[in-house]
Structures are given as C-alpha cells and as structure tokens.
Amino acid sequence: MTSKNFKVENDVDLTLSMGAGYDITKNFGVEARFKVGVVPVVQTTHYSYTTTSTTTSSYSRTENHSNALFSFGAYYKFDIK
C-alpha cells in the first residue's frame, strides 16, 4: 500500500501479549487479552502549508504507528472424558 502520505513500513509485526481469564462456573468463563505491536508497521507523513500575503511556510511531520489489539471473549469448557 503506497499513496501520497501512507507507507507500509514492515510486512511483518512482532507483538507482546498479555491476558487473563476467569472461570465463572465449572464450564463457563470469560477472558480479556491485550496485544501491542513492537515493530512500527505504518509510517505517515503530514504536510502543512501556510500562506500569508508576504510569505509561504511549510513543514512535514513523519509518524510511525504500531498495532494494538483488545479482545474480550467468553468460553465454554466441555467435560469430555
């Protein structure tokens, strides 16, 4: 993906994950997880132009962005023996 102000920085991502789950009953529970990307995957560049009657000024700002994910779930454990 490439356009005027959007550039893919990396094709792969490395994440750190953490989460917790809670068993409400013997078979039913809930869980929450959070993943954060370590490697910047997208780079954006913002341009700004200011024009007055006597001068024109411009600047650009480049930012790197990483992935972040929140997930919430419910689960059911089957009692199979």
C-alpha positions in Angstrom: 0.0 0.0 0.0 1.5 3.2 -1.1 -0.2 6.6 -1.5 0.6 10.2 -1.1 1.0 10.2 2.7 0.8 6.5 3.7 3.7 4.0 3.5 3.9 0.4 4.8 6.9 0.2 7.0 7.2 -3.5 7.5 5.5 -6.6 6.1 5.5 -8.5 9.5 4.8 -7.5 13.1 6.1 -8.7 16.4 3.8 -8.4 19.4 3.8 -8.7 23.1 0.6 -10.3 24.5 -0.9 -10.4 28.0 -4.3 -11.5 29.2 -6.4 -13.1 31.9 -9.3 -15.4 32.2 -11.8 -16.2 34.9 -13.9 -19.3 35.4 -17.4 -18.2 36.4 -18.7 -21.8 36.7 -17.1 -25.2 36.2 -17.6 -24.9 32.4 -18.2 -21.2 31.6 -15.7 -18.4 31.8 -14.6 -15.0 30.4 -11.3 -13.7 29.2 -9.6 -10.5 28.2 -6.4 -10.0 26.2 -4.2 -7.1 25.1 -1.6 -7.3 22.3 0.8 -4.4 21.4 3.0 -4.3 18.3 6.7 -3.8 18.9 7.6 -3.1 15.3 6.3 0.0 13.5 4.1 -1.2 10.6 2.9 2.0 9.1 4.6 5.4 8.5 2.5 8.5 7.8 3.7 11.9 6.8 1.6 15.0 7.4 2.2 18.2 5.4 1.1 21.7 6.3 1.3 24.8 4.2 0.7 28.3 5.5 0.5 31.2 3.1 0.3 34.9 4.0 0.4 37.9 1.8 4.2 38.1 2.1 5.5 34.5 2.9 4.7 30.9 2.4 5.9 28.4 5.0 5.6 24.6 5.1 6.6 21.8 7.3 6.1 18.0 7.4 5.9 15.6 10.3 6.5 11.9 10.0 5.0 9.4 12.5 5.4 5.7 13.0 2.4 3.6 14.0 2.2 0.1 15.6 -0.7 -2.3 16.1 -2.7 -2.6 19.3 -5.5 -5.1 20.0 -8.0 -5.5 22.8 -10.0 -8.7 22.8 -12.8 -9.9 25.1 -14.3 -13.4 25.0 -16.5 -15.9 26.7 -15.7 -19.6 26.6 -17.4 -22.9 27.4 -15.3 -26.0 28.5 -16.8 -29.4 27.6 -16.5 -32.1 30.2 -15.2 -34.9 27.9 -13.6 -38.0 29.4 
